[in-house]
Amino acid sequence: MSMLPQAIENTDERVDSLLAALVARLPQRLVSRGFKHYSEVPEYDLRKGVLWVVTHGEGDYATGRGMLTKEGTTNIFLIGHLRVEETDSTETLEKAELAFIEEVKTAIRQGHTAMDIGLPSWEKSRLQEHPYGWFVVPATLGPPRANTN
């Protein structure tokens, strides 16, 4: 029987811990808590790519005796913003969005010892705001789970 690491229960600590991991794993990108519309972000930063970590709720708490409101799942959005050159094609924009999303997926796959990270889906700009691109990744942060492999 394997021992699971001590779970991070505090929402703010979970998000800070994920943020630190993403900053370390995505050094070529700017990773930050909070959110700004891409029109408020300097062009230089958008060319690097900005990833915002935004909380939007929590739930799925344990209901057993003494566990009320523990072991819940924190729901977040990972929101990416980027920009290509005006003269670049929409195909170039799509490739840039997809490359950024792949980087985020790879960073998430590396896991976290004190929480389980779920990434069920993502959506992107559909190239509607060229030369600006964006994507939204809903994700969950929860207590570590036993390895079932």
N, C-alpha and C positions, 0 to 999 in steps of 0.2 A: 504494500500500500504506500503510495507516494504522498508526501506532505505537500500541500499547496502553500504558496507564499502568502503572507499576511495581505489580505485584500485592502485596497484603498477604498474607504467608504465615503469620505468627504468629497462632495462634487467638485469643489474648487481645487482640491488637491489632485483629483483624477485628471482634470483638464490641464492643470499645470504640469503634471507628470507626462501626459501625452504631448503637450506642447514642447517640453524639453526634448523628448524623443524625436519628434518631427524636426525640430531645429537641427539636432545632431545628424539626422539621417537625410536631410534635404539642404545641405549647406549652400547649394547654388540658388536656392529660393529664399524669399523672405517669408517667415512664418510668424504669425502674431495672433493673439487673442483679440477679440473685438471684431469690428467690421467697419469698412468704409466703402462707399460706392466707388467703382473704378474711376469715375470722373474726378474724385477727390484724391487719387493716388498719383504721385509723380510719375511721369512717363518712364523715367529711368527704372523705377521699381517695377512697373508693369512689364517692361521688357525682360526683367529677370524672372518675373512671376511671383505673385503674392498668394499665400495660402492663409486664410482666416479660419480660426477655430472658434465656433459660436455654439454655446449651449442653448437648448430650447426646451428642456424638461427632463423629468425623471419618473420612473415607475417600475412596475414588476417587482415590488418589494416582497421579501419573505414575510410570511404571515404566521409562522410558528411561534410558540410561546417564547418570549424573550427576544424575538428576532424582528418584531414589528418595525417597519421602515428601515430594515437593514438589507444588505445584499441586493439593492436595487440596481436598475440599469439607467445610466445617464445617457440621454439622447443629445447628440451634437450634429452640427453641420460642419463639414470641411468645405470651404468655398474658395475656389481658385480664380484669380484674375490674371490675365496676361494681355500683351499687345504685340502684334507684329507690325511690320512696316506698311504704310498706306499702299505701296506698290505691290506688296505680297498678295498672292492669290488667296481665295478662300480655302483652297486645298492646303496651302501652307499654314493657315490659321488652324485648320482642323488637325493637321499633324502636330502642331505645337500644343493644342489642347490635349490630344490623346497621349502625347509624350509626358506631359505634366501629370495627367491622371495615372499613367503607369508608374511614375515615380512615387506618387502617393500610395498606390496599391502595394508597391514593393516595400515601402516604409512601414505600412500597416502589417504586412505579412511577417515582418521581423518580430512582431509580438511585443509583449510587455510582461514582466514577471509578476506584477501586482494587480493586473486586471486583464480581463478578456476584452478584445476589441473586435467588434463586428462591423462589417462593411457590406451591406446587402445589395447596394446598387449605386448608380451615379447618373446624373443628367448633365448635358452640356448645352452650349449656346445655340446649337443648330445653325451656326454661322450667320446669325441674324444681325450682329453688331460689328461686323468687320470694320476696322482692323482689331477690334477688341474681342477677346474671348473670355469665357468663364465656364465654370462647372460647379456643381453642387453634389457633395457626397454625404448622404445621411449616414451616420455611424452611431454605434452604441459602445459604451464603456461599462463593463460590469465586473463582478467578482471573478477571480481566476477559476477556471474549470479544470477538472481532472482530465488528463490526456486519455482519450478513449481509443487511441490507435493500438 
